[in-house]
């Protein structure tokens, strides 16, 4: 409902949200963020790059959000809400991009840009990529097989965030969490070709990887409580061709 109320707003806006419970603030922020997409079919080509520096500051609307509850206005938590809302926008942008722009190679670049943004604010993330025939040689035969006929090779990208404990303190005990995202940038069905009506919209088959890449960045920004967090992106285009 929040998204539908604000959808189509192209100017800067201030939004005041009255919540029944403060626990709803994060979800409300994400719903509002979805109403301000980073990409649409009418987006200028220069906005295809996720790097905000490529855009003029006065061209993107500024949205200010304030929350109030029965006990009064919320005074904290806004940094986390902003990180979560921006993650929704980044994930939606990747799903909305046409597959001729968001190839597997471009998706790898998106992951590397996320690592760069996190490094700029002091969050350490290691990035390892296995690509092309190296997948088959390493035993990742299914990912290789799905993407072997595409112009851009398939890949597995692994991002790892292992927070360093504060000086003089032990590392936080507890199991690491691992997010695994399906990133089929377009799914024709391969040699088991989908019907035309079933193939339309298959650019969204990368939505799992898009959502979890954005969620990983937001979680590292907000903080993982000192526990390690890993992300695996399985990227391929399921294409038709002689190598399928």
Biotite code that builds the C-alpha atoms (Angstrom):
import biotite.structure as struc

atoms = struc.array([
    struc.Atom([0.000, 0.000, 0.000], chain_id="A", res_id=1, res_name="UNK", atom_name="CA", element="C"),
    struc.Atom([2.830, 2.408, 0.818], chain_id="A", res_id=2, res_name="UNK", atom_name="CA", element="C"),
    struc.Atom([4.513, 1.681, -2.510], chain_id="A", res_id=3, res_name="UNK", atom_name="CA", element="C"),
    struc.Atom([1.310, 2.227, -4.477], chain_id="A", res_id=4, res_name="UNK", atom_name="CA", element="C"),
    struc.Atom([0.613, 5.537, -2.728], chain_id="A", res_id=5, res_name="UNK", atom_name="CA", element="C"),
    struc.Atom([3.989, 6.973, -3.750], chain_id="A", res_id=6, res_name="UNK", atom_name="CA", element="C"),
    struc.Atom([4.578, 5.202, -7.059], chain_id="A", res_id=7, res_name="UNK", atom_name="CA", element="C"),
    struc.Atom([5.027, 7.626, -9.905], chain_id="A", res_id=8, res_name="UNK", atom_name="CA", element="C"),
    struc.Atom([6.418, 10.427, -7.741], chain_id="A", res_id=9, res_name="UNK", atom_name="CA", element="C"),
    struc.Atom([9.271, 11.984, -9.690], chain_id="A", res_id=10, res_name="UNK", atom_name="CA", element="C"),
    struc.Atom([10.025, 14.988, -7.512], chain_id="A", res_id=11, res_name="UNK", atom_name="CA", element="C"),
    struc.Atom([11.732, 15.163, -4.137], chain_id="A", res_id=12, res_name="UNK", atom_name="CA", element="C"),
    struc.Atom([9.363, 14.285, -1.323], chain_id="A", res_id=13, res_name="UNK", atom_name="CA", element="C"),
    struc.Atom([8.997, 14.248, 2.432], chain_id="A", res_id=14, res_name="UNK", atom_name="CA", element="C"),
    struc.Atom([7.017, 11.320, 3.825], chain_id="A", res_id=15, res_name="UNK", atom_name="CA", element="C"),
    struc.Atom([5.627, 11.104, 7.356], chain_id="A", res_id=16, res_name="UNK", atom_name="CA", element="C"),
    struc.Atom([4.540, 7.597, 8.371], chain_id="A", res_id=17, res_name="UNK", atom_name="CA", element="C"),
    struc.Atom([2.429, 6.859, 11.459], chain_id="A", res_id=18, res_name="UNK", atom_name="CA", element="C"),
    struc.Atom([3.078, 3.288, 12.607], chain_id="A", res_id=19, res_name="UNK", atom_name="CA", element="C"),
    struc.Atom([1.145, 1.118, 15.004], chain_id="A", res_id=20, res_name="UNK", atom_name="CA", element="C"),
    struc.Atom([4.446, -0.395, 16.154], chain_id="A", res_id=21, res_name="UNK", atom_name="CA", element="C"),
    struc.Atom([8.076, 0.717, 15.781], chain_id="A", res_id=22, res_name="UNK", atom_name="CA", element="C"),
    struc.Atom([8.955, -2.780, 14.543], chain_id="A", res_id=23, res_name="UNK", atom_name="CA", element="C"),
    struc.Atom([7.278, -1.922, 11.229], chain_id="A", res_id=24, res_name="UNK", atom_name="CA", element="C"),
    struc.Atom([9.672, 0.937, 10.420], chain_id="A", res_id=25, res_name="UNK", atom_name="CA", element="C"),
    struc.Atom([12.188, -1.125, 8.472], chain_id="A", res_id=26, res_name="UNK", atom_name="CA", element="C"),
    struc.Atom([9.552, -2.728, 6.267], chain_id="A", res_id=27, res_name="UNK", atom_name="CA", element="C"),
    struc.Atom([7.862, 0.608, 5.686], chain_id="A", res_id=28, res_name="UNK", atom_name="CA", element="C"),
    struc.Atom([11.165, 2.169, 4.611], chain_id="A", res_id=29, res_name="UNK", atom_name="CA", element="C"),
    struc.Atom([11.735, -0.653, 2.119], chain_id="A", res_id=30, res_name="UNK", atom_name="CA", element="C"),
    struc.Atom([8.210, -0.273, 0.702], chain_id="A", res_id=31, res_name="UNK", atom_name="CA", element="C"),
    struc.Atom([8.764, 3.456, 0.239], chain_id="A", res_id=32, res_name="UNK", atom_name="CA", element="C"),
    struc.Atom([12.134, 2.834, -1.402], chain_id="A", res_id=33, res_name="UNK", atom_name="CA", element="C"),
    struc.Atom([10.511, 0.549, -3.969], chain_id="A", res_id=34, res_name="UNK", atom_name="CA", element="C"),
    struc.Atom([8.350, 3.462, -5.131], chain_id="A", res_id=35, res_name="UNK", atom_name="CA", element="C"),
    struc.Atom([11.492, 5.294, -6.306], chain_id="A", res_id=36, res_name="UNK", atom_name="CA", element="C"),
    struc.Atom([13.179, 2.908, -8.789], chain_id="A", res_id=37, res_name="UNK", atom_name="CA", element="C"),
    struc.Atom([16.749, 3.420, -9.924], chain_id="A", res_id=38, res_name="UNK", atom_name="CA", element="C"),
    struc.Atom([15.866, 2.156, -13.395], chain_id="A", res_id=39, res_name="UNK", atom_name="CA", element="C"),
    struc.Atom([12.837, 2.055, -15.647], chain_id="A", res_id=40, res_name="UNK", atom_name="CA", element="C"),
    struc.Atom([12.292, 1.716, -19.398], chain_id="A", res_id=41, res_name="UNK", atom_name="CA", element="C"),
    struc.Atom([12.313, 5.518, -19.559], chain_id="A", res_id=42, res_name="UNK", atom_name="CA", element="C"),
    struc.Atom([15.576, 5.843, -17.641], chain_id="A", res_id=43, res_name="UNK", atom_name="CA", element="C"),
    struc.Atom([18.311, 7.764, -19.480], chain_id="A", res_id=44, res_name="UNK", atom_name="CA", element="C"),
    struc.Atom([21.135, 5.505, -20.645], chain_id="A", res_id=45, res_name="UNK", atom_name="CA", element="C"),
    struc.Atom([23.622, 7.190, -18.318], chain_id="A", res_id=46, res_name="UNK", atom_name="CA", element="C"),
    struc.Atom([21.642, 5.810, -15.361], chain_id="A", res_id=47, res_name="UNK", atom_name="CA", element="C"),
    struc.Atom([22.243, 2.221, -16.408], chain_id="A", res_id=48, res_name="UNK", atom_name="CA", element="C"),
    struc.Atom([25.447, 2.324, -14.376], chain_id="A", res_id=49, res_name="UNK", atom_name="CA", element="C"),
    struc.Atom([24.765, 1.838, -10.670], chain_id="A", res_id=50, res_name="UNK", atom_name="CA", element="C"),
    struc.Atom([27.565, 4.285, -9.808], chain_id="A", res_id=51, res_name="UNK", atom_name="CA", element="C"),
    struc.Atom([25.769, 7.305, -8.384], chain_id="A", res_id=52, res_name="UNK", atom_name="CA", element="C"),
    struc.Atom([28.642, 9.537, -9.508], chain_id="A", res_id=53, res_name="UNK", atom_name="CA", element="C"),
    struc.Atom([27.489, 9.039, -13.082], chain_id="A", res_id=54, res_name="UNK", atom_name="CA", element="C"),
    struc.Atom([24.342, 11.000, -12.312], chain_id="A", res_id=55, res_name="UNK", atom_name="CA", element="C"),
    struc.Atom([23.877, 14.696, -11.695], chain_id="A", res_id=56, res_name="UNK", atom_name="CA", element="C"),
    struc.Atom([22.951, 15.276, -8.069], chain_id="A", res_id=57, res_name="UNK", atom_name="CA", element="C"),
    struc.Atom([19.937, 17.374, -8.988], chain_id="A", res_id=58, res_name="UNK", atom_name="CA", element="C"),
    struc.Atom([18.424, 14.706, -11.256], chain_id="A", res_id=59, res_name="UNK", atom_name="CA", element="C"),
    struc.Atom([17.559, 12.096, -8.645], chain_id="A", res_id=60, res_name="UNK", atom_name="CA", element="C"),
    struc.Atom([14.779, 12.936, -6.198], chain_id="A", res_id=61, res_name="UNK", atom_name="CA", element="C"),
    struc.Atom([15.623, 13.156, -2.517], chain_id="A", res_id=62, res_name="UNK", atom_name="CA", element="C"),
    struc.Atom([13.155, 11.347, -0.271], chain_id="A", res_id=63, res_name="UNK", atom_name="CA", element="C"),
    struc.Atom([13.049, 12.174, 3.425], chain_id="A", res_id=64, res_name="UNK", atom_name="CA", element="C"),
    struc.Atom([11.131, 9.829, 5.707], chain_id="A", res_id=65, res_name="UNK", atom_name="CA", element="C"),
    struc.Atom([10.052, 10.293, 9.303], chain_id="A", res_id=66, res_name="UNK", atom_name="CA", element="C"),
    struc.Atom([8.325, 7.728, 11.518], chain_id="A", res_id=67, res_name="UNK", atom_name="CA", element="C"),
    struc.Atom([6.069, 8.251, 14.479], chain_id="A", res_id=68, res_name="UNK", atom_name="CA", element="C"),
    struc.Atom([4.478, 5.701, 16.803], chain_id="A", res_id=69, res_name="UNK", atom_name="CA", element="C"),
    struc.Atom([1.939, 5.832, 19.645], chain_id="A", res_id=70, res_name="UNK", atom_name="CA", element="C"),
    struc.Atom([4.816, 6.658, 22.012], chain_id="A", res_id=71, res_name="UNK", atom_name="CA", element="C"),
    struc.Atom([6.072, 9.490, 19.812], chain_id="A", res_id=72, res_name="UNK", atom_name="CA", element="C"),
    struc.Atom([8.474, 10.028, 16.900], chain_id="A", res_id=73, res_name="UNK", atom_name="CA", element="C"),
    struc.Atom([11.271, 7.522, 16.308], chain_id="A", res_id=74, res_name="UNK", atom_name="CA", element="C"),
    struc.Atom([14.638, 9.080, 16.987], chain_id="A", res_id=75, res_name="UNK", atom_name="CA", element="C"),
    struc.Atom([17.069, 6.322, 15.987], chain_id="A", res_id=76, res_name="UNK", atom_name="CA", element="C"),
    struc.Atom([17.508, 3.464, 13.536], chain_id="A", res_id=77, res_name="UNK", atom_name="CA", element="C"),
    struc.Atom([17.263, 5.637, 10.450], chain_id="A", res_id=78, res_name="UNK", atom_name="CA", element="C"),
    struc.Atom([20.700, 4.668, 9.132], chain_id="A", res_id=79, res_name="UNK", atom_name="CA", element="C"),
    struc.Atom([19.692, 0.996, 9.091], chain_id="A", res_id=80, res_name="UNK", atom_name="CA", element="C"),
    struc.Atom([16.334, 1.798, 7.501], chain_id="A", res_id=81, res_name="UNK", atom_name="CA", element="C"),
    struc.Atom([18.089, 3.811, 4.777], chain_id="A", res_id=82, res_name="UNK", atom_name="CA", element="C"),
    struc.Atom([20.512, 0.955, 4.055], chain_id="A", res_id=83, res_name="UNK", atom_name="CA", element="C"),
    struc.Atom([17.641, -1.521, 3.774], chain_id="A", res_id=84, res_name="UNK", atom_name="CA", element="C"),
    struc.Atom([15.575, 0.772, 1.532], chain_id="A", res_id=85, res_name="UNK", atom_name="CA", element="C"),
    struc.Atom([18.542, 1.402, -0.747], chain_id="A", res_id=86, res_name="UNK", atom_name="CA", element="C"),
    struc.Atom([19.095, -2.368, -0.958], chain_id="A", res_id=87, res_name="UNK", atom_name="CA", element="C"),
    struc.Atom([15.527, -2.795, -2.217], chain_id="A", res_id=88, res_name="UNK", atom_name="CA", element="C"),
    struc.Atom([16.166, -0.164, -4.879], chain_id="A", res_id=89, res_name="UNK", atom_name="CA", element="C"),
    struc.Atom([19.435, -1.782, -5.964], chain_id="A", res_id=90, res_name="UNK", atom_name="CA", element="C"),
    struc.Atom([17.871, -5.241, -6.160], chain_id="A", res_id=91, res_name="UNK", atom_name="CA", element="C"),
    struc.Atom([14.907, -3.946, -8.154], chain_id="A", res_id=92, res_name="UNK", atom_name="CA", element="C"),
    struc.Atom([17.238, -2.161, -10.572], chain_id="A", res_id=93, res_name="UNK", atom_name="CA", element="C"),
    struc.Atom([19.075, -5.394, -11.356], chain_id="A", res_id=94, res_name="UNK", atom_name="CA", element="C"),
    struc.Atom([15.821, -7.286, -11.947], chain_id="A", res_id=95, res_name="UNK", atom_name="CA", element="C"),
    struc.Atom([14.386, -4.455, -14.065], chain_id="A", res_id=96, res_name="UNK", atom_name="CA", element="C"),
    struc.Atom([17.454, -4.107, -16.307], chain_id="A", res_id=97, res_name="UNK", atom_name="CA", element="C"),
    struc.Atom([17.095, -5.793, -19.713], chain_id="A", res_id=98, res_name="UNK", atom_name="CA", element="C"),
    struc.Atom([19.379, -8.814, -20.152], chain_id="A", res_id=99, res_name="UNK", atom_name="CA", element="C"),
    struc.Atom([21.318, -7.157, -22.984], chain_id="A", res_id=100, res_name="UNK", atom_name="CA", element="C"),
    struc.Atom([22.584, -4.745, -20.298], chain_id="A", res_id=101, res_name="UNK", atom_name="CA", element="C"),
    struc.Atom([22.754, -7.123, -17.333], chain_id="A", res_id=102, res_name="UNK", atom_name="CA", element="C"),
    struc.Atom([24.875, -9.946, -18.713], chain_id="A", res_id=103, res_name="UNK", atom_name="CA", element="C"),
    struc.Atom([26.793, -12.291, -16.439], chain_id="A", res_id=104, res_name="UNK", atom_name="CA", element="C"),
    struc.Atom([29.869, -10.107, -16.963], chain_id="A", res_id=105, res_name="UNK", atom_name="CA", element="C"),
    struc.Atom([27.903, -7.008, -15.965], chain_id="A", res_id=106, res_name="UNK", atom_name="CA", element="C"),
    struc.Atom([26.560, -8.827, -12.889], chain_id="A", res_id=107, res_name="UNK", atom_name="CA", element="C"),
    struc.Atom([30.122, -9.627, -11.809], chain_id="A", res_id=108, res_name="UNK", atom_name="CA", element="C"),
    struc.Atom([30.907, -5.921, -12.155], chain_id="A", res_id=109, res_name="UNK", atom_name="CA", element="C"),
    struc.Atom([27.886, -5.101, -9.978], chain_id="A", res_id=110, res_name="UNK", atom_name="CA", element="C"),
    struc.Atom([29.251, -7.387, -7.258], chain_id="A", res_id=111, res_name="UNK", atom_name="CA", element="C"),
    struc.Atom([32.681, -5.772, -7.505], chain_id="A", res_id=112, res_name="UNK", atom_name="CA", element="C"),
    struc.Atom([31.118, -2.312, -7.262], chain_id="A", res_id=113, res_name="UNK", atom_name="CA", element="C"),
    struc.Atom([29.331, -3.393, -4.065], chain_id="A", res_id=114, res_name="UNK", atom_name="CA", element="C"),
    struc.Atom([32.678, -4.523, -2.640], chain_id="A", res_id=115, res_name="UNK", atom_name="CA", element="C"),
    struc.Atom([34.158, -1.148, -3.565], chain_id="A", res_id=116, res_name="UNK", atom_name="CA", element="C"),
    struc.Atom([31.346, 0.790, -1.888], chain_id="A", res_id=117, res_name="UNK", atom_name="CA", element="C"),
    struc.Atom([31.769, -1.253, 1.284], chain_id="A", res_id=118, res_name="UNK", atom_name="CA", element="C"),
    struc.Atom([35.552, -0.784, 1.244], chain_id="A", res_id=119, res_name="UNK", atom_name="CA", element="C"),
    struc.Atom([35.026, 2.977, 0.974], chain_id="A", res_id=120, res_name="UNK", atom_name="CA", element="C"),
    struc.Atom([33.294, 2.961, 4.372], chain_id="A", res_id=121, res_name="UNK", atom_name="CA", element="C"),
    struc.Atom([35.756, 0.596, 6.009], chain_id="A", res_id=122, res_name="UNK", atom_name="CA", element="C"),
    struc.Atom([33.947, -2.747, 5.559], chain_id="A", res_id=123, res_name="UNK", atom_name="CA", element="C"),
    struc.Atom([36.271, -5.523, 4.417], chain_id="A", res_id=124, res_name="UNK", atom_name="CA", element="C"),
    struc.Atom([34.877, -7.952, 1.851], chain_id="A", res_id=125, res_name="UNK", atom_name="CA", element="C"),
    struc.Atom([36.840, -10.529, -0.105], chain_id="A", res_id=126, res_name="UNK", atom_name="CA", element="C"),
    struc.Atom([35.654, -11.324, -3.640], chain_id="A", res_id=127, res_name="UNK", atom_name="CA", element="C"),
    struc.Atom([36.530, -14.509, -5.533], chain_id="A", res_id=128, res_name="UNK", atom_name="CA", element="C"),
    struc.Atom([35.216, -15.326, -9.008], chain_id="A", res_id=129, res_name="UNK", atom_name="CA", element="C"),
    struc.Atom([35.313, -18.628, -10.907], chain_id="A", res_id=130, res_name="UNK", atom_name="CA", element="C"),
    struc.Atom([34.386, -18.033, -14.539], chain_id="A", res_id=131, res_name="UNK", atom_name="CA", element="C"),
    struc.Atom([33.974, -19.834, -17.822], chain_id="A", res_id=132, res_name="UNK", atom_name="CA", element="C"),
    struc.Atom([35.712, -23.157, -18.354], chain_id="A", res_id=133, res_name="UNK", atom_name="CA", element="C"),
    struc.Atom([37.332, -22.824, -14.926], chain_id="A", res_id=134, res_name="UNK", atom_name="CA", element="C"),
    struc.Atom([33.910, -23.751, -13.539], chain_id="A", res_id=135, res_name="UNK", atom_name="CA", element="C"),
    struc.Atom([33.962, -27.112, -15.302], chain_id="A", res_id=136, res_name="UNK", atom_name="CA", element="C"),
    struc.Atom([37.540, -27.749, -14.253], chain_id="A", res_id=137, res_name="UNK", atom_name="CA", element="C"),
    struc.Atom([36.673, -26.961, -10.626], chain_id="A", res_id=138, res_name="UNK", atom_name="CA", element="C"),
    struc.Atom([33.696, -29.339, -10.625], chain_id="A", res_id=139, res_name="UNK", atom_name="CA", element="C"),
    struc.Atom([30.871, -26.797, -10.972], chain_id="A", res_id=140, res_name="UNK", atom_name="CA", element="C"),
    struc.Atom([29.469, -28.663, -13.956], chain_id="A", res_id=141, res_name="UNK", atom_name="CA", element="C"),
    struc.Atom([25.813, -27.656, -13.628], chain_id="A", res_id=142, res_name="UNK", atom_name="CA", element="C"),
    struc.Atom([26.491, -23.900, -13.646], chain_id="A", res_id=143, res_name="UNK", atom_name="CA", element="C"),
    struc.Atom([28.873, -24.385, -16.551], chain_id="A", res_id=144, res_name="UNK", atom_name="CA", element="C"),
    struc.Atom([26.365, -26.461, -18.522], chain_id="A", res_id=145, res_name="UNK", atom_name="CA", element="C"),
    struc.Atom([23.523, -23.978, -18.112], chain_id="A", res_id=146, res_name="UNK", atom_name="CA", element="C"),
    struc.Atom([25.582, -21.063, -19.407], chain_id="A", res_id=147, res_name="UNK", atom_name="CA", element="C"),
    struc.Atom([27.972, -22.683, -21.866], chain_id="A", res_id=148, res_name="UNK", atom_name="CA", element="C"),
    struc.Atom([26.057, -21.598, -25.005], chain_id="A", res_id=149, res_name="UNK", atom_name="CA", element="C"),
    struc.Atom([25.816, -17.924, -24.043], chain_id="A", res_id=150, res_name="UNK", atom_name="CA", element="C"),
    struc.Atom([27.984, -15.148, -25.449], chain_id="A", res_id=151, res_name="UNK", atom_name="CA", element="C"),
    struc.Atom([29.058, -14.149, -21.924], chain_id="A", res_id=152, res_name="UNK", atom_name="CA", element="C"),
    struc.Atom([30.443, -17.034, -19.838], chain_id="A", res_id=153, res_name="UNK", atom_name="CA", element="C"),
    struc.Atom([28.808, -18.272, -16.619], chain_id="A", res_id=154, res_name="UNK", atom_name="CA", element="C"),
    struc.Atom([30.399, -17.590, -13.247], chain_id="A", res_id=155, res_name="UNK", atom_name="CA", element="C"),
    struc.Atom([30.268, -18.262, -9.533], chain_id="A", res_id=156, res_name="UNK", atom_name="CA", element="C"),
    struc.Atom([31.055, -15.206, -7.408], chain_id="A", res_id=157, res_name="UNK", atom_name="CA", element="C"),
    struc.Atom([31.802, -15.564, -3.697], chain_id="A", res_id=158, res_name="UNK", atom_name="CA", element="C"),
    struc.Atom([31.799, -12.535, -1.375], chain_id="A", res_id=159, res_name="UNK", atom_name="CA", element="C"),
    struc.Atom([33.017, -13.027, 2.189], chain_id="A", res_id=160, res_name="UNK", atom_name="CA", element="C"),
    struc.Atom([32.789, -10.611, 5.093], chain_id="A", res_id=161, res_name="UNK", atom_name="CA", element="C"),
    struc.Atom([34.676, -11.715, 8.201], chain_id="A", res_id=162, res_name="UNK", atom_name="CA", element="C"),
    struc.Atom([34.618, -8.848, 10.710], chain_id="A", res_id=163, res_name="UNK", atom_name="CA", element="C"),
    struc.Atom([37.777, -8.242, 12.673], chain_id="A", res_id=164, res_name="UNK", atom_name="CA", element="C"),
    struc.Atom([37.181, -8.231, 16.449], chain_id="A", res_id=165, res_name="UNK", atom_name="CA", element="C"),
    struc.Atom([37.884, -5.009, 18.343], chain_id="A", res_id=166, res_name="UNK", atom_name="CA", element="C"),
    struc.Atom([41.479, -4.728, 19.585], chain_id="A", res_id=167, res_name="UNK", atom_name="CA", element="C"),
    struc.Atom([42.041, -6.887, 22.648], chain_id="A", res_id=168, res_name="UNK", atom_name="CA", element="C"),
    struc.Atom([38.750, -8.757, 22.284], chain_id="A", res_id=169, res_name="UNK", atom_name="CA", element="C"),
    struc.Atom([38.110, -12.306, 21.034], chain_id="A", res_id=170, res_name="UNK", atom_name="CA", element="C"),
    struc.Atom([36.194, -12.999, 17.862], chain_id="A", res_id=171, res_name="UNK", atom_name="CA", element="C"),
    struc.Atom([32.428, -13.420, 18.220], chain_id="A", res_id=172, res_name="UNK", atom_name="CA", element="C"),
    struc.Atom([31.541, -17.081, 18.513], chain_id="A", res_id=173, res_name="UNK", atom_name="CA", element="C"),
    struc.Atom([28.759, -18.525, 16.395], chain_id="A", res_id=174, res_name="UNK", atom_name="CA", element="C"),
    struc.Atom([28.162, -19.999, 13.011], chain_id="A", res_id=175, res_name="UNK", atom_name="CA", element="C"),
    struc.Atom([28.651, -18.003, 9.850], chain_id="A", res_id=176, res_name="UNK", atom_name="CA", element="C"),
    struc.Atom([25.691, -17.343, 7.580], chain_id="A", res_id=177, res_name="UNK", atom_name="CA", element="C"),
    struc.Atom([25.775, -18.029, 3.846], chain_id="A", res_id=178, res_name="UNK", atom_name="CA", element="C"),
    struc.Atom([23.404, -16.561, 1.267], chain_id="A", res_id=179, res_name="UNK", atom_name="CA", element="C"),
    struc.Atom([23.096, -18.349, -2.100], chain_id="A", res_id=180, res_name="UNK", atom_name="CA", element="C"),
    struc.Atom([21.465, -16.523, -5.008], chain_id="A", res_id=181, res_name="UNK", atom_name="CA", element="C"),
    struc.Atom([20.247, -17.881, -8.354], chain_id="A", res_id=182, res_name="UNK", atom_name="CA", element="C"),
    struc.Atom([21.355, -15.466, -11.068], chain_id="A", res_id=183, res_name="UNK", atom_name="CA", element="C"),
    struc.Atom([20.083, -16.642, -14.443], chain_id="A", res_id=184, res_name="UNK", atom_name="CA", element="C"),
    struc.Atom([20.278, -13.355, -16.332], chain_id="A", res_id=185, res_name="UNK", atom_name="CA", element="C"),
    struc.Atom([17.865, -14.710, -18.939], chain_id="A", res_id=186, res_name="UNK", atom_name="CA", element="C"),
    struc.Atom([16.240, -18.132, -19.185], chain_id="A", res_id=187, res_name="UNK", atom_name="CA", element="C"),
    struc.Atom([15.101, -19.247, -22.625], chain_id="A", res_id=188, res_name="UNK", atom_name="CA", element="C"),
    struc.Atom([14.634, -22.761, -21.294], chain_id="A", res_id=189, res_name="UNK", atom_name="CA", element="C"),
    struc.Atom([17.709, -23.850, -23.249], chain_id="A", res_id=190, res_name="UNK", atom_name="CA", element="C"),
    struc.Atom([17.163, -26.716, -25.668], chain_id="A", res_id=191, res_name="UNK", atom_name="CA", element="C"),
    struc.Atom([13.901, -27.339, -23.801], chain_id="A", res_id=192, res_name="UNK", atom_name="CA", element="C"),
    struc.Atom([12.752, -24.021, -25.205], chain_id="A", res_id=193, res_name="UNK", atom_name="CA", element="C"),
    struc.Atom([10.004, -22.208, -23.336], chain_id="A", res_id=194, res_name="UNK", atom_name="CA", element="C"),
    struc.Atom([6.827, -21.053, -25.082], chain_id="A", res_id=195, res_name="UNK", atom_name="CA", element="C"),
    struc.Atom([6.852, -17.347, -26.028], chain_id="A", res_id=196, res_name="UNK", atom_name="CA", element="C"),
    struc.Atom([4.344, -16.471, -23.307], chain_id="A", res_id=197, res_name="UNK", atom_name="CA", element="C"),
    struc.Atom([6.453, -18.332, -20.736], chain_id="A", res_id=198, res_name="UNK", atom_name="CA", element="C"),
    struc.Atom([9.731, -16.769, -21.902], chain_id="A", res_id=199, res_name="UNK", atom_name="CA", element="C"),
    struc.Atom([8.586, -13.155, -21.512], chain_id="A", res_id=200, res_name="UNK", atom_name="CA", element="C"),
    struc.Atom([9.849, -11.752, -18.228], chain_id="A", res_id=201, res_name="UNK", atom_name="CA", element="C"),
    struc.Atom([12.567, -14.371, -17.800], chain_id="A", res_id=202, res_name="UNK", atom_name="CA", element="C"),
    struc.Atom([15.066, -11.582, -17.137], chain_id="A", res_id=203, res_name="UNK", atom_name="CA", element="C"),
    struc.Atom([13.654, -11.884, -13.594], chain_id="A", res_id=204, res_name="UNK", atom_name="CA", element="C"),
    struc.Atom([15.304, -15.286, -13.197], chain_id="A", res_id=205, res_name="UNK", atom_name="CA", element="C"),
    struc.Atom([18.253, -13.381, -11.713], chain_id="A", res_id=206, res_name="UNK", atom_name="CA", element="C"),
    struc.Atom([16.068, -11.992, -8.912], chain_id="A", res_id=207, res_name="UNK", atom_name="CA", element="C"),
    struc.Atom([17.455, -14.328, -6.253], chain_id="A", res_id=208, res_name="UNK", atom_name="CA", element="C"),
    struc.Atom([21.029, -13.191, -6.872], chain_id="A", res_id=209, res_name="UNK", atom_name="CA", element="C"),
    struc.Atom([19.908, -9.555, -7.205], chain_id="A", res_id=210, res_name="UNK", atom_name="CA", element="C"),
    struc.Atom([18.049, -9.615, -3.890], chain_id="A", res_id=211, res_name="UNK", atom_name="CA", element="C"),
    struc.Atom([20.847, -11.325, -1.995], chain_id="A", res_id=212, res_name="UNK", atom_name="CA", element="C"),
    struc.Atom([23.642, -9.159, -3.414], chain_id="A", res_id=213, res_name="UNK", atom_name="CA", element="C"),
    struc.Atom([21.716, -6.103, -2.222], chain_id="A", res_id=214, res_name="UNK", atom_name="CA", element="C"),
    struc.Atom([20.866, -7.773, 1.092], chain_id="A", res_id=215, res_name="UNK", atom_name="CA", element="C"),
    struc.Atom([24.519, -8.726, 1.646], chain_id="A", res_id=216, res_name="UNK", atom_name="CA", element="C"),
    struc.Atom([25.652, -5.131, 1.120], chain_id="A", res_id=217, res_name="UNK", atom_name="CA", element="C"),
    struc.Atom([22.974, -3.820, 3.470], chain_id="A", res_id=218, res_name="UNK", atom_name="CA", element="C"),
    struc.Atom([23.756, -6.412, 6.144], chain_id="A", res_id=219, res_name="UNK", atom_name="CA", element="C"),
    struc.Atom([27.469, -5.615, 6.069], chain_id="A", res_id=220, res_name="UNK", atom_name="CA", element="C"),
    struc.Atom([26.685, -1.893, 6.315], chain_id="A", res_id=221, res_name="UNK", atom_name="CA", element="C"),
    struc.Atom([24.232, -2.350, 9.190], chain_id="A", res_id=222, res_name="UNK", atom_name="CA", element="C"),
    struc.Atom([26.455, -4.887, 10.957], chain_id="A", res_id=223, res_name="UNK", atom_name="CA", element="C"),
    struc.Atom([26.444, -8.658, 11.378], chain_id="A", res_id=224, res_name="UNK", atom_name="CA", element="C"),
    struc.Atom([27.061, -8.724, 15.107], chain_id="A", res_id=225, res_name="UNK", atom_name="CA", element="C"),
    struc.Atom([30.674, -9.694, 14.502], chain_id="A", res_id=226, res_name="UNK", atom_name="CA", element="C"),
    struc.Atom([29.728, -12.934, 12.734], chain_id="A", res_id=227, res_name="UNK", atom_name="CA", element="C"),
    struc.Atom([30.994, -13.879, 9.269], chain_id="A", res_id=228, res_name="UNK", atom_name="CA", element="C"),
    struc.Atom([28.641, -13.507, 6.315], chain_id="A", res_id=229, res_name="UNK", atom_name="CA", element="C"),
    struc.Atom([29.191, -15.090, 2.913], chain_id="A", res_id=230, res_name="UNK", atom_name="CA", element="C"),
    struc.Atom([27.381, -14.718, -0.405], chain_id="A", res_id=231, res_name="UNK", atom_name="CA", element="C"),
    struc.Atom([27.460, -17.079, -3.388], chain_id="A", res_id=232, res_name="UNK", atom_name="CA", element="C"),
    struc.Atom([26.106, -15.831, -6.706], chain_id="A", res_id=233, res_name="UNK", atom_name="CA", element="C"),
    struc.Atom([25.476, -18.482, -9.371], chain_id="A", res_id=234, res_name="UNK", atom_name="CA", element="C"),
    struc.Atom([25.438, -16.554, -12.653], chain_id="A", res_id=235, res_name="UNK", atom_name="CA", element="C"),
    struc.Atom([24.569, -17.835, -16.118], chain_id="A", res_id=236, res_name="UNK", atom_name="CA", element="C"),
    struc.Atom([22.498, -17.048, -19.187], chain_id="A", res_id=237, res_name="UNK", atom_name="CA", element="C"),
    struc.Atom([20.518, -20.062, -20.344], chain_id="A", res_id=238, res_name="UNK", atom_name="CA", element="C"),
    struc.Atom([20.835, -19.465, -24.057], chain_id="A", res_id=239, res_name="UNK", atom_name="CA", element="C"),
    struc.Atom([20.181, -21.328, -27.290], chain_id="A", res_id=240, res_name="UNK", atom_name="CA", element="C"),
    struc.Atom([23.200, -22.024, -29.509], chain_id="A", res_id=241, res_name="UNK", atom_name="CA", element="C"),
    struc.Atom([25.498, -24.682, -30.944], chain_id="A", res_id=242, res_name="UNK", atom_name="CA", element="C"),
    struc.Atom([27.127, -25.171, -27.549], chain_id="A", res_id=243, res_name="UNK", atom_name="CA", element="C"),
    struc.Atom([23.897, -25.668, -25.624], chain_id="A", res_id=244, res_name="UNK", atom_name="CA", element="C"),
])
